[in-house]
Every structure is written in C-alpha cells, then in structure tokens.
Amino acid sequence: MSDRKYWESLLEPGILAVVGAGGKTTVVSKLGAAAVSLERPVVVTTTTKMGSEQVAPWNPYYGDDLTLGETHIEQQLAQGRMGSWFQSVAGHKVLGLDPELLDRVQERHPDWSIIIEADGAKTKWLKVPKPHEPVIPTKTATTIAVVNMQVLGKPLTEDYVHRIKEVQAIMEVPLGDRITPEGVVRLLRHEQGVFQYARGKRIVFCTGCDTVDSTVVDAFLQALQSLSLHKVVLANGYRENCCIQRILTWQ
C-alpha cells in the first residue's frame, strides 16, 4: 500500500484528537494535507497551543464566533484548501478552541474531519499529561497517541522527557535508567498516562522508526500486545518527510 493510501485509511469524518509527544504536529499537518489531496473537507485546530509560524500558511480564522468561523472554513474548503481555526494569537503561539465549540462544529458538519492537536510536550520525545490534559472533545471519534521511537534506549532524563517525575512514577525506574519498550507501554496503559481522557478508537502512531534498529521496533510491538488498540502505525521520517511504512490492525 502507498504512503498516501495509508494516510487515507486513518482519515474519517468526525473528530480525531492527536496526543503524546515527538511528532504530533507532523501527524496533524500530514493528515490535513492528505484530506486536501483526496478533496475531503478537513479542519485543523488545537485545544491547547501550537506555533503561530507553523499554522500561518494555513490561513486560519481566529476567534470563537461559530458563524464567522464556519463561513471562513467553508470558503477555504470551496477553494480546495484545508480549513484552519484557532482562538487567538499570543506571541509565538496560537491558542486553541474550547472543546465544547468543536463538539458543536462536529454536530453541524458531520462530514468534516476535524483534526486536533490536543496535547503539548515542550518539544520533548516523551511525556505524561497534567491532570487537565489532554483536552479532548466529548464527540471525539479517534484518539491517536504519538510515540517517538527515538526515545527507546535513551536515558530517563529531562533531555528527552517532559514531566519526568510523573513519567518516572509510572515507569517505576530510577532516573537515568534506559527507557524500554515495556516502560513506554506502561505510559500508554496507565489511566493517568498518554491515553488519559482518550475517547473513541485508540491508535498508536510510531514516528522515527527508521532511526532505531528493527529489533527495537519488534520489541515495542511485542510489548503493545497487552493493550486494546484499533491500529498501530509505523512511520519513518519527520515533518514533511514523514512516511508511513506499515499500519497494523490490532482488533
């Protein structure tokens, strides 16, 4: 199957929330671009924050007026472009929309794919969310957790990990110890872990698979066997060069 077909298989009408660390914005933007190439209606947004320079090329609407926002999105879609909508700009960041507003948009436009970056990670490769994170709308159909495979084998330090004390508590390993596939799966399984507040189908999206030995990928997939998931995605590259190699159906 081609890379484009793989991205297409992940798209669906409704809300897709992207959480985790080490490639969320890449997944969000690539899903949006795939929808545009397929001429499907798509809206990209966040319920937290994103970089203002990252989203500027998408010609976003800023504000919380439902009618004005919908009108802007519909104009973008009519021009064959991706819709993009945020609350406001604050310095180098854009502020996201309330999840209740996104639930209303989904109700009014059930054919739209609404792709949300629902979590922040301070550019680190691994994290667990704060008690109020991720911010996931009630009507979310699928939650995609991003795992950067480059973190496997790295030491458990703040160089790679956001909210390291909380990560350590769930992993139950000393600071500085090697991060293992089993440890990352603990973060995915734990009720206060990466999938906290997840709704709908659960997908694990592995970025950076080409940066680690295939035995590391195999060990991670073996550890994932204990989780109830919809799919597992294995992807190489980063940003515009991110390319899906395989999608494994778990159920």
C-alpha positions as semicolon CSV with decimal commas, in nm:
position;residue;x (nm);y (nm);z (nm)
1;M;0,000;0,000;0,000
2;S;0,127;0,350;-0,082
3;D;0,200;0,620;0,175
4;R;-0,100;0,820;0,052
5;K;-0,330;0,521;0,093
6;Y;-0,203;0,469;0,446
7;W;-0,283;0,830;0,543
8;E;-0,621;0,797;0,372
9;S;-0,702;0,491;0,583
10;L;-0,658;0,698;0,900
11;L;-0,899;0,971;0,789
12;E;-1,265;0,962;0,882
13;P;-1,544;1,213;0,933
14;G;-1,560;1,341;1,288
15;I;-1,304;1,449;1,547
16;L;-0,955;1,297;1,556
17;A;-0,753;1,401;1,863
18;V;-0,373;1,368;1,850
19;V;-0,187;1,332;2,182
20;G;0,154;1,220;2,306
21;A;0,497;1,354;2,209
22;G;0,758;1,355;1,936
23;G;0,562;1,427;1,619
24;K;0,205;1,542;1,693
25;T;0,218;1,847;1,467
26;T;0,364;1,633;1,190
27;V;0,075;1,386;1,216
28;V;-0,185;1,666;1,231
29;S;-0,046;1,850;0,928
30;K;0,007;1,534;0,721
31;L;-0,349;1,417;0,788
32;G;-0,477;1,758;0,683
33;A;-0,272;1,754;0,364
34;A;-0,391;1,402;0,284
35;A;-0,753;1,510;0,317
36;V;-0,694;1,804;0,082
37;S;-0,535;1,578;-0,179
38;L;-0,838;1,350;-0,157
39;E;-1,074;1,651;-0,181
40;R;-1,226;1,573;0,158
41;P;-1,344;1,850;0,393
42;V;-1,093;1,892;0,675
43;V;-1,034;2,136;0,961
44;V;-0,711;2,153;1,161
45;T;-0,701;2,311;1,505
46;T;-0,583;2,264;1,863
47;T;-0,737;2,263;2,209
48;T;-0,403;2,368;2,362
49;K;-0,135;2,567;2,177
50;M;0,058;2,545;1,850
51;G;0,333;2,754;1,696
52;S;0,199;3,060;1,515
53;E;0,459;3,029;1,237
54;Q;0,362;2,664;1,186
55;V;-0,005;2,743;1,124
56;A;0,032;3,074;0,937
57;P;0,048;2,906;0,590
58;W;-0,294;2,751;0,658
59;N;-0,467;3,092;0,652
60;P;-0,651;3,037;0,981
61;Y;-0,959;3,205;1,119
62;Y;-0,906;3,347;1,469
63;G;-1,197;3,383;1,708
64;D;-1,477;3,194;1,877
65;D;-1,772;3,316;1,671
66;L;-1,933;2,998;1,537
67;T;-2,095;3,158;1,232
68;L;-1,786;3,354;1,124
69;G;-1,562;3,054;1,182
70;E;-1,785;2,823;0,981
71;T;-1,805;3,075;0,697
72;H;-1,426;3,105;0,679
73;I;-1,382;2,726;0,682
74;E;-1,645;2,679;0,412
75;Q;-1,469;2,937;0,193
76;Q;-1,137;2,759;0,239
77;L;-1,288;2,422;0,157
78;A;-1,460;2,562;-0,154
79;Q;-1,114;2,672;-0,276
80;G;-0,979;2,320;-0,227
81;R;-0,781;2,419;0,080
82;M;-0,758;2,293;0,435
83;G;-0,968;2,474;0,692
84;S;-0,785;2,605;0,999
85;W;-0,937;2,770;1,308
86;F;-0,787;2,896;1,635
87;Q;-0,894;3,117;1,923
88;S;-0,621;3,383;1,904
89;V;-0,250;3,455;1,868
90;A;-0,034;3,508;2,175
91;G;0,326;3,581;2,084
92;H;0,475;3,283;1,903
93;K;0,179;3,061;1,991
94;V;-0,180;3,028;1,879
95;L;-0,440;2,944;2,142
96;G;-0,682;2,662;2,079
97;L;-1,059;2,634;2,071
98;D;-1,284;2,518;2,353
99;P;-1,375;2,150;2,315
100;E;-1,745;2,239;2,351
101;L;-1,722;2,460;2,041
102;L;-1,560;2,179;1,845
103;D;-1,836;1,941;1,953
104;R;-2,090;2,190;1,811
105;V;-1,897;2,219;1,485
106;Q;-1,891;1,841;1,454
107;E;-2,266;1,821;1,512
108;R;-2,332;2,082;1,244
109;H;-2,085;1,936;0,993
110;P;-2,072;1,559;1,045
111;D;-1,891;1,509;0,712
112;W;-1,590;1,720;0,817
113;S;-1,272;1,563;0,951
114;I;-1,171;1,781;1,247
115;I;-0,809;1,708;1,337
116;I;-0,698;1,838;1,676
117;E;-0,359;1,866;1,841
118;A;-0,485;1,803;2,193
119;D;-0,165;1,789;2,396
120;G;0,167;1,970;2,443
121;A;0,509;1,821;2,515
122;K;0,762;2,111;2,521
123;T;0,934;1,961;2,212
124;K;1,038;1,652;2,414
125;W;1,005;1,291;2,292
126;L;0,807;1,151;2,585
127;K;0,559;1,277;2,843
128;V;0,256;1,206;3,053
129;P;-0,019;1,468;3,071
130;K;-0,108;1,703;3,353
131;P;-0,439;1,635;3,534
132;H;-0,627;1,869;3,295
133;E;-0,463;1,729;2,979
134;P;-0,515;1,627;2,705
135;V;-0,814;1,846;2,617
136;I;-1,031;1,609;2,416
137;P;-1,383;1,700;2,293
138;T;-1,667;1,474;2,401
139;K;-1,753;1,371;2,045
140;T;-1,402;1,257;1,953
141;A;-1,416;0,950;1,728
142;T;-1,048;0,851;1,745
143;T;-0,756;0,931;1,975
144;I;-0,410;0,897;1,815
145;A;-0,117;0,869;2,058
146;V;0,220;0,963;1,906
147;V;0,527;0,773;2,030
148;N;0,870;0,878;1,903
149;M;1,073;0,558;1,870
150;Q;1,397;0,754;1,908
151;V;1,335;0,774;2,283
152;L;1,375;0,397;2,322
153;G;1,716;0,320;2,466
154;K;1,772;0,680;2,575
155;P;1,827;0,762;2,945
156;L;1,531;0,880;3,151
157;T;1,642;1,245;3,173
158;E;1,490;1,586;3,108
159;D;1,677;1,599;2,777
160;Y;1,412;1,368;2,634
161;V;1,125;1,363;2,882
162;H;0,865;1,623;2,980
163;R;0,718;1,594;3,333
164;I;0,991;1,349;3,421
165;K;0,887;1,286;3,783
166;E;0,542;1,176;3,672
167;V;0,688;0,961;3,395
168;Q;0,929;0,801;3,641
169;A;0,650;0,724;3,887
170;I;0,452;0,534;3,622
171;M;0,754;0,357;3,473
172;E;0,885;0,270;3,821
173;V;1,251;0,301;3,721
174;P;1,531;0,524;3,855
175;L;1,621;0,850;3,683
176;G;1,889;0,794;3,424
177;D;1,786;0,436;3,351
178;R;1,735;0,330;2,992
179;I;1,384;0,386;2,850
180;T;1,248;0,049;2,739
181;P;0,955;-0,057;2,521
182;E;0,788;-0,202;2,831
183;G;0,826;0,130;3,011
184;V;0,664;0,328;2,728
185;V;0,379;0,077;2,712
186;R;0,323;0,137;3,083
187;L;0,271;0,504;2,999
188;L;0,020;0,408;2,731
189;R;-0,167;0,169;2,960
190;H;-0,181;0,377;3,279
191;E;-0,505;0,565;3,348
192;Q;-0,305;0,886;3,405
193;G;-0,080;0,813;3,109
194;V;-0,065;0,914;2,745
195;F;-0,422;0,799;2,669
196;Q;-0,570;0,989;2,965
197;Y;-0,925;1,105;2,874
198;A;-0,900;0,929;2,537
199;R;-1,228;0,880;2,351
200;G;-1,326;0,657;2,063
201;K;-1,084;0,422;1,889
202;R;-0,724;0,419;2,009
203;I;-0,433;0,430;1,765
204;V;-0,062;0,433;1,848
205;F;0,138;0,623;1,585
206;C;0,510;0,543;1,598
207;T;0,735;0,809;1,446
208;G;1,106;0,775;1,376
209;C;1,101;0,401;1,314
210;D;1,391;0,438;1,071
211;T;1,614;0,582;1,346
212;V;1,619;0,261;1,554
213;D;1,710;-0,099;1,487
214;S;1,430;-0,322;1,365
215;T;1,470;-0,536;1,677
216;V;1,371;-0,233;1,886
217;V;1,056;-0,187;1,680
218;D;0,975;-0,557;1,714
219;A;1,024;-0,542;2,092
220;F;0,788;-0,244;2,114
221;L;0,523;-0,418;1,906
222;Q;0,553;-0,723;2,129
223;A;0,505;-0,509;2,440
224;L;0,200;-0,345;2,281
225;Q;0,025;-0,683;2,261
226;S;-0,110;-0,625;2,612
227;L;-0,307;-0,315;2,503
228;S;-0,650;-0,293;2,344
229;L;-0,592;-0,083;2,033
230;H;-0,755;-0,021;1,697
231;K;-0,434;0,019;1,493
232;V;-0,061;0,070;1,524
233;V;0,112;0,292;1,267
234;L;0,484;0,261;1,187
235;A;0,631;0,568;1,016
236;N;0,974;0,688;0,905
237;G;1,100;1,043;0,871
238;Y;0,984;1,369;1,023
239;R;0,769;1,668;0,928
240;E;0,710;1,684;0,551
241;N;0,927;1,373;0,506
242;C;0,718;1,161;0,742
243;C;0,613;0,850;0,551
244;I;0,400;0,562;0,679
245;Q;0,559;0,221;0,621
246;R;0,301;-0,009;0,777
247;I;-0,032;0,000;0,955
248;L;-0,111;-0,296;1,177
249;T;-0,471;-0,371;1,274
250;W;-0,490;-0,479;1,636
251;Q;-0,861;-0,574;1,656
